[in-house]
Amino acid sequence: MKKYVLYFFPVLSIILSGCKSSASEYVISENAFEDKMKAAWIGQMVGVGWAAVTEFKWIGDIIPEEKIPKWDNDMVNQFGQDDLYVEVNFMESMEKYGIDVPIRRAGINFANSTFGLAAANNRARENLRAGIAPPASSHPLYNVNCEDIDYQIESDYSGIIAPGMPQVPIEMGEKFGCLMNYGDGMYAGQFIGGMYSSAYFENDIRAIIEKGLDCIPDSSLYAACVRDVISWHEDNPVDWQGTWKKLVDKYYRSLDYQPFHRANTKAWAGIDAKLNGAFAVMGLLYGRGDIDSTFYISARCGFDSDCNPSSALGVLFTTIGLNNIPKKYYSALNEKKTFSGSEYTFPKLTEMSKKFTEEFIIKNGGKIENRSDGQKYYIIPVKQPILDKLKKSWEPEELDKSRIRYNEAEMKEILFSASSDFDESKIIN
């Protein structure tokens, strides 16, 4: 396995990249932000493209190293992957209706999407098209896939547009994440978004993971699963395969720590957000800042083996920045191709990411300043995230019956009907 020089120089790298932080504020130059933001998107595309051919081919087994394909520069062009195009749909909602787009409006936009979907995403879109409005579209009564990996793999945007603003991925989870996921399924995306938000100003992987945990309830099973990986890594920071076995034994081979999947025979623990999210964390911890090691470990864990390195490399690339990433990972990027179901090219994606970031900075009490060195700087207040109360998929909250359905006017905006085999009576417990 080829190794790269570690990129982590905790104090020096922050100074050189145009970033700094204090107890009260983060400061990052416009150039440094763009460098890291673009790297974040590239990291996702690299991870999912590199491991795409392995997805769900190894369930309960570690993928042999020789079965992982060699990197090909064209693998970065992942415009037809749901890891990317679903979150582009969320970006489009914010572009059309503002960063405070209401959840019901976001649901209509998602219902009108035309790209391919599976699992929780597909169930949610069917619900929406049948008139089941969010957040009911993700509620366990209506969505048996609500703890699947879906929002975890499409939540990257929420941290990419929120440098040093962890409340943003929390709020985005309560909006876009609640279209299709509930409880730990939604917390998965808040956790991933929180890591991205931190990665703009933090190089230490353990600290980044802890910042992600700050964005979800400490008593959630998702948090417990991540803490297990941290603890097992501390016990043996070299034997990632030993940690993999402990993780799979606890969260897959037994359903003792999968109460939702234990109670719902239609659900499958293999696509569970906790399990697959833990594989991304394993890649980050055991990869120790090395690109290839982070990728190979998170991919070789199997199960959703392209999505997990996508999350891990996205976070890692954010810490490194595009200027410090080997050019082979983005030299073949097609900047004219659009993501499935949208008019977004990569340049349009990064343009809108910057626009939303600047809007969120102002909304969150920050400032944008032109300074004497000729650069523009983002000044972002340091704030502790505020969490909502714990939600459990196996003990869900009661729905507000008056808000479950889209009204007649809203239904007129939904352009598609649910599929002919959609039967609401069969999905309500």
C-alpha positions as CSV (number, residue, x, y, z in Angstrom):
1,M,0.0,0.0,0.0
2,K,1.5,3.3,-1.0
3,K,2.0,5.8,1.7
4,Y,2.0,9.6,1.6
5,V,3.7,12.0,3.9
6,L,1.4,13.1,6.7
7,Y,0.0,16.5,6.3
8,F,-0.6,17.4,9.9
9,F,1.5,20.2,11.3
10,P,-1.0,21.5,14.0
11,V,0.2,25.1,14.4
12,L,2.2,25.8,11.3
13,S,-0.5,24.5,8.9
14,I,-3.2,26.7,10.3
15,I,-0.9,29.8,9.9
16,L,0.0,28.9,6.4
17,S,-3.5,28.2,5.2
18,G,-4.9,31.5,6.2
19,C,-6.8,30.1,9.2
20,K,-6.6,30.8,12.9
21,S,-8.9,30.5,15.9
22,S,-9.2,31.9,19.4
23,A,-11.5,31.3,22.2
24,S,-14.1,33.6,20.7
25,E,-13.8,33.5,17.0
26,Y,-12.5,31.6,13.9
27,V,-10.8,33.5,11.1
28,I,-10.2,32.1,7.7
29,S,-9.3,33.9,4.5
30,E,-11.5,33.6,1.4
31,N,-8.7,31.9,-0.4
32,A,-8.1,29.4,2.4
33,F,-11.8,28.7,2.6
34,E,-12.2,28.0,-1.1
35,D,-9.1,25.7,-1.1
36,K,-10.6,23.6,1.7
37,M,-14.2,23.7,0.4
38,K,-13.2,22.5,-3.0
39,A,-11.1,19.8,-1.4
40,A,-14.0,18.6,0.6
41,W,-16.2,18.1,-2.5
42,I,-13.3,16.4,-4.3
43,G,-12.7,14.1,-1.4
44,Q,-16.3,12.8,-1.5
45,M,-16.0,12.2,-5.3
46,V,-12.7,10.4,-4.9
47,G,-13.8,8.1,-2.1
48,V,-17.1,7.0,-3.7
49,G,-15.6,6.7,-7.2
50,W,-12.5,4.7,-6.1
51,A,-14.6,2.1,-4.2
52,A,-17.7,2.1,-6.3
53,V,-17.3,-1.4,-7.8
54,T,-17.1,-2.9,-4.3
55,E,-20.4,-1.6,-2.9
56,F,-22.3,-4.3,-0.9
57,K,-20.3,-7.1,-2.4
58,W,-18.7,-8.0,0.9
59,I,-21.2,-8.2,3.7
60,G,-19.7,-9.3,7.0
61,D,-16.3,-9.8,5.6
62,I,-13.2,-7.6,5.1
63,I,-12.6,-6.9,1.5
64,P,-9.2,-8.4,0.4
65,E,-6.8,-5.7,-0.5
66,E,-6.3,-7.0,-4.0
67,K,-10.0,-6.6,-4.7
68,I,-9.8,-2.8,-4.3
69,P,-9.2,-1.3,-7.7
70,K,-6.2,0.9,-8.4
71,W,-6.8,4.6,-8.6
72,D,-7.7,5.9,-12.1
73,N,-7.8,9.6,-12.5
74,D,-11.2,9.5,-14.2
75,M,-12.7,8.0,-11.0
76,V,-13.2,11.5,-9.7
77,N,-16.1,12.2,-12.1
78,Q,-18.9,10.9,-9.9
79,F,-21.9,12.9,-11.2
80,G,-24.2,10.0,-11.2
81,Q,-23.7,8.9,-7.6
82,D,-26.5,9.4,-5.0
83,D,-23.7,10.4,-2.5
84,L,-23.5,13.6,-4.5
85,Y,-26.6,14.4,-6.5
86,V,-29.0,14.1,-3.5
87,E,-27.2,16.8,-1.6
88,V,-27.1,18.9,-4.7
89,N,-31.0,18.8,-4.6
90,F,-30.8,20.3,-1.1
91,M,-28.5,23.0,-2.4
92,E,-31.0,23.7,-5.1
93,S,-33.7,24.1,-2.6
94,M,-31.6,26.7,-0.7
95,E,-30.8,28.5,-4.0
96,K,-34.5,28.7,-5.0
97,Y,-36.0,29.5,-1.6
98,G,-33.2,30.8,0.6
99,I,-31.0,29.2,3.3
100,D,-34.1,29.2,5.6
101,V,-36.2,27.2,3.2
102,P,-39.1,25.6,5.2
103,I,-39.0,21.8,5.5
104,R,-42.3,21.3,3.7
105,R,-40.9,23.3,0.7
106,A,-37.7,21.3,0.8
107,G,-39.9,18.2,0.7
108,I,-41.7,19.3,-2.4
109,N,-38.4,20.0,-4.2
110,F,-37.2,16.5,-3.2
111,A,-40.5,15.0,-4.4
112,N,-40.0,16.6,-7.8
113,S,-36.5,15.1,-8.3
114,T,-36.0,12.7,-11.1
115,F,-32.8,10.9,-10.2
116,G,-32.6,7.3,-9.0
117,L,-33.0,6.5,-5.3
118,A,-33.0,3.6,-2.9
119,A,-33.7,2.7,0.7
120,A,-34.7,5.6,3.0
121,N,-34.5,8.2,0.2
122,N,-36.8,6.2,-2.1
123,R,-39.3,5.5,0.6
124,A,-39.3,9.2,1.6
125,R,-39.9,10.4,-2.0
126,E,-42.7,7.9,-2.4
127,N,-44.2,9.2,0.8
128,L,-43.9,12.8,-0.3
129,R,-45.4,12.1,-3.7
130,A,-48.3,10.4,-1.9
131,G,-48.9,13.5,0.1
132,I,-47.1,12.5,3.4
133,A,-45.3,15.7,4.3
134,P,-42.1,15.9,6.2
135,P,-41.1,15.2,8.9
136,A,-43.8,12.4,8.7
137,S,-42.1,11.2,5.5
138,S,-39.2,9.9,7.6
139,H,-41.1,8.9,10.7
140,P,-40.8,5.2,11.6
141,L,-44.5,4.7,11.1
142,Y,-44.1,5.7,7.5
143,N,-40.5,4.8,6.7
144,V,-39.1,1.5,7.7
145,N,-35.7,2.5,6.3
146,C,-35.4,5.6,8.6
147,E,-32.1,4.3,10.2
148,D,-30.4,3.6,6.9
149,I,-27.3,5.3,5.7
150,D,-29.1,7.8,3.4
151,Y,-28.7,11.1,5.1
152,Q,-25.3,10.2,6.3
153,I,-23.9,10.0,2.8
154,E,-25.6,13.2,1.6
155,S,-25.0,15.4,4.6
156,D,-21.5,16.6,3.7
157,Y,-22.8,19.8,2.2
158,S,-24.1,20.9,5.6
159,G,-20.6,21.1,7.1
160,I,-18.9,22.2,3.9
161,I,-21.0,25.4,3.8
162,A,-20.5,25.9,7.6
163,P,-16.9,26.4,8.6
164,G,-16.7,26.7,12.3
165,M,-20.6,26.8,12.6
166,P,-21.7,23.4,14.0
167,Q,-25.2,24.7,14.5
168,V,-25.7,24.8,10.7
169,P,-25.3,21.0,10.2
170,I,-27.6,20.4,13.2
171,E,-30.3,22.6,11.7
172,M,-29.8,21.2,8.2
173,G,-30.3,17.7,9.7
174,E,-33.6,18.8,11.3
175,K,-34.7,20.0,7.8
176,F,-33.2,18.0,5.0
177,G,-32.3,15.0,7.1
178,C,-35.8,14.7,8.3
179,L,-37.1,14.2,4.8
180,M,-35.9,10.6,4.9
181,N,-34.2,9.7,8.2
182,Y,-35.2,9.7,11.9
183,G,-33.3,9.3,15.2
184,D,-29.8,7.7,14.7
185,G,-30.3,7.9,10.9
186,M,-30.6,11.7,11.1
187,Y,-27.9,12.0,13.8
188,A,-25.6,10.3,11.4
189,G,-25.7,13.3,9.0
190,Q,-25.4,15.8,11.8
191,F,-22.3,14.0,13.0
192,I,-20.7,14.0,9.5
193,G,-21.6,17.6,9.0
194,G,-20.1,18.5,12.3
195,M,-16.8,16.9,11.4
196,Y,-16.6,18.9,8.2
197,S,-17.4,22.1,10.0
198,S,-14.6,21.5,12.4
199,A,-12.1,20.3,9.7
200,Y,-11.7,23.8,8.4
201,F,-9.9,24.8,11.6
202,E,-8.7,21.5,13.1
203,N,-6.2,19.0,11.9
204,D,-6.3,16.5,14.7
205,I,-8.5,13.7,13.6
206,R,-9.6,12.7,17.1
207,A,-10.6,16.3,17.9
208,I,-12.6,16.5,14.6
209,I,-14.5,13.3,15.6
210,E,-15.2,14.7,19.0
211,K,-16.6,17.9,17.4
212,G,-18.9,15.8,15.3
213,L,-20.1,14.0,18.4
214,D,-20.9,17.5,19.9
215,C,-23.5,17.8,17.2
216,I,-25.6,14.8,18.3
217,P,-27.1,13.7,21.6
218,D,-24.6,12.0,23.8
219,S,-27.1,9.3,24.8
220,S,-27.9,8.3,21.2
221,L,-26.8,4.8,20.0
222,Y,-25.0,6.5,17.1
223,A,-22.8,8.3,19.6
224,A,-22.2,5.2,21.6
225,C,-21.1,3.3,18.4
226,V,-18.6,6.0,17.5
227,R,-17.3,6.1,21.1
228,D,-16.8,2.3,20.9
229,V,-14.5,2.8,17.9
230,I,-12.6,5.5,19.7
231,S,-12.1,3.3,22.7
232,W,-11.1,0.2,20.7
233,H,-8.6,2.4,18.7
234,E,-7.1,3.6,22.0
235,D,-6.7,0.0,23.2
236,N,-4.9,-0.9,20.0
237,P,-4.1,1.9,17.5
238,V,-2.6,-0.5,15.0
239,D,-5.0,-3.4,14.6
240,W,-7.9,-2.0,12.7
241,Q,-9.1,-5.4,11.7
242,G,-9.5,-6.4,15.3
243,T,-11.7,-3.3,15.8
244,W,-13.6,-4.2,12.7
245,K,-14.4,-7.6,14.2
246,K,-15.6,-6.1,17.5
247,L,-17.7,-3.6,15.7
248,V,-19.4,-6.1,13.4
249,D,-19.9,-8.6,16.2
250,K,-21.7,-6.0,18.3
251,Y,-23.6,-4.0,15.8
252,Y,-24.3,-6.5,13.0
253,R,-24.0,-10.2,13.9
254,S,-26.2,-9.5,17.0
255,L,-29.2,-7.1,17.2
256,D,-28.7,-6.5,20.9
257,Y,-27.6,-2.9,20.0
258,Q,-29.9,-2.5,17.1
259,P,-33.3,-2.1,18.8
260,F,-35.0,-0.5,15.7
261,H,-33.8,-3.3,13.4
262,R,-34.7,-5.9,16.0
263,A,-38.3,-4.6,16.1
264,N,-38.7,-4.2,12.4
265,T,-38.3,-7.3,10.3
266,K,-38.3,-5.3,7.0
267,A,-35.3,-3.3,8.1
268,W,-31.7,-4.5,7.4
269,A,-28.8,-3.7,9.8
270,G,-26.3,-4.0,6.9
271,I,-27.2,-0.6,5.6
272,D,-27.5,0.9,9.1
273,A,-26.1,4.4,9.5
274,K,-24.3,3.6,12.8
275,L,-22.4,0.6,11.5
276,N,-21.3,2.2,8.2
277,G,-20.6,5.6,9.9
278,A,-18.3,3.7,12.3
279,F,-16.3,2.4,9.3
280,A,-15.7,5.9,8.1
281,V,-14.5,6.8,11.6
282,M,-12.2,3.8,11.6
283,G,-10.7,4.9,8.3
284,L,-10.0,8.4,9.8
285,L,-8.5,7.1,13.1
286,Y,-6.4,4.2,11.8
287,G,-5.5,6.1,8.6
288,R,-3.6,8.7,10.7
289,G,-3.9,11.4,8.1
290,D,-2.6,9.4,5.2
291,I,-4.9,9.5,2.1
292,D,-4.4,5.9,0.9
293,S,-4.6,4.4,4.4
294,T,-7.7,6.3,5.2
295,F,-9.3,5.1,2.0
296,Y,-8.3,1.5,2.1
297,I,-9.3,0.9,5.7
298,S,-12.8,2.6,5.4
299,A,-13.4,0.8,2.0
300,R,-12.1,-2.6,3.1
301,C,-14.6,-2.7,6.0
302,G,-17.1,-3.7,3.4
303,F,-20.9,-3.2,3.5
304,D,-21.6,0.2,1.9
305,S,-18.0,0.3,1.0
306,D,-18.0,3.2,-1.4
307,C,-20.0,5.6,0.8
308,N,-17.8,5.1,3.8
309,P,-14.5,6.2,2.2
310,S,-16.4,9.0,0.6
311,S,-17.3,10.5,4.0
312,A,-13.8,9.8,5.4
313,L,-11.9,11.3,2.5
314,G,-14.2,14.3,2.3
315,V,-13.4,15.2,5.9
316,L,-9.7,14.4,5.5
317,F,-9.3,16.4,2.3
318,T,-10.9,19.4,4.0
319,T,-8.1,19.4,6.6
320,I,-5.5,19.2,3.8
321,G,-6.8,21.6,1.3
322,L,-6.8,21.3,-2.5
323,N,-3.3,22.8,-3.0
324,N,-1.8,20.1,-0.9
325,I,-3.6,17.1,-2.4
326,P,-1.9,15.1,-5.1
327,K,-3.2,16.5,-8.5
328,K,-3.9,13.0,-9.7
329,Y,-7.1,13.1,-7.6
330,Y,-8.6,16.0,-9.5
331,S,-6.6,16.6,-12.7
332,A,-9.2,14.8,-14.8
333,L,-12.3,16.5,-13.2
334,N,-14.9,17.3,-15.8
335,E,-16.0,20.8,-14.9
336,K,-18.7,20.9,-17.6
337,K,-20.6,17.8,-16.6
338,T,-23.8,18.2,-14.5
339,F,-24.8,16.1,-11.5
340,S,-27.8,13.8,-12.2
341,G,-31.2,15.6,-12.1
342,S,-29.7,19.1,-11.9
343,E,-28.0,21.8,-13.8
344,Y,-25.1,22.0,-11.3
345,T,-21.6,21.5,-12.6
346,F,-18.7,21.4,-10.2
347,P,-18.0,25.1,-10.6
348,K,-21.6,25.9,-9.9
349,L,-21.5,23.6,-6.8
350,T,-18.5,25.4,-5.4
351,E,-20.0,28.8,-6.3
352,M,-23.2,28.1,-4.4
353,S,-21.2,26.6,-1.5
354,K,-19.4,29.9,-1.1
355,K,-22.6,31.9,-1.4
356,F,-24.3,29.9,1.3
357,T,-21.3,30.0,3.6
358,E,-21.2,33.8,3.4
359,E,-24.9,34.0,4.1
360,F,-24.6,31.7,7.1
361,I,-21.7,33.6,8.5
362,I,-23.8,36.8,8.6
363,K,-26.8,35.0,9.9
364,N,-24.7,33.6,12.8
365,G,-23.3,36.9,13.8
366,G,-20.1,36.8,11.9
367,K,-18.4,39.3,9.6
368,I,-16.8,39.4,6.2
369,E,-13.9,41.9,6.0
370,N,-11.5,43.2,3.4
371,R,-8.1,43.7,5.1
372,S,-4.9,45.5,4.3
373,D,-3.2,42.5,2.8
374,G,-5.7,42.6,0.0
375,Q,-7.6,39.5,1.1
376,K,-11.1,39.0,2.2
377,Y,-11.6,37.3,5.6
378,Y,-14.4,35.4,7.2
379,I,-14.7,36.1,11.0
380,I,-16.9,33.5,12.6
381,P,-18.0,33.6,16.3
382,V,-17.2,30.4,18.2
383,K,-20.5,29.0,19.5
384,Q,-21.4,25.8,21.3
385,P,-24.0,23.7,19.4
386,I,-27.5,23.5,20.9
387,L,-29.2,20.1,20.5
388,D,-32.8,19.0,20.3
389,K,-34.1,16.3,22.6
390,L,-33.2,12.7,21.9
391,K,-35.3,10.8,19.4
392,K,-35.4,7.1,19.2
393,S,-36.7,5.2,16.1
394,W,-37.9,2.3,18.2
395,E,-39.8,4.6,20.5
396,P,-40.8,7.5,18.1
397,E,-42.6,10.6,19.0
398,E,-46.2,11.0,18.1
399,L,-46.9,13.0,15.0
400,D,-48.9,16.1,14.8
401,K,-51.9,14.7,12.8
402,S,-52.8,18.2,11.5
403,R,-49.3,18.4,9.8
404,I,-48.9,14.9,8.4
405,R,-50.5,15.7,5.0
406,Y,-49.6,18.2,2.3
407,N,-52.6,20.4,1.7
408,E,-54.4,20.7,-1.7
409,A,-52.3,23.7,-2.8
410,E,-49.1,22.0,-1.9
411,M,-50.0,18.8,-3.7
412,K,-50.5,20.8,-6.9
413,E,-46.8,21.7,-6.8
414,I,-45.8,18.0,-6.6
415,L,-45.3,17.0,-10.3
416,F,-45.2,13.2,-9.8
417,S,-47.5,10.6,-8.3
418,A,-46.3,7.8,-6.1
419,S,-45.5,4.5,-7.9
420,S,-48.4,2.2,-8.7
421,D,-47.4,-0.3,-6.1
422,F,-47.3,2.3,-3.3
423,D,-49.7,1.1,-0.6
424,E,-49.7,3.3,2.5
425,S,-51.5,0.7,4.6
426,K,-48.6,-1.7,4.3
427,I,-46.0,0.7,5.6
428,I,-47.8,1.9,8.8
429,N,-47.2,-0.3,11.8
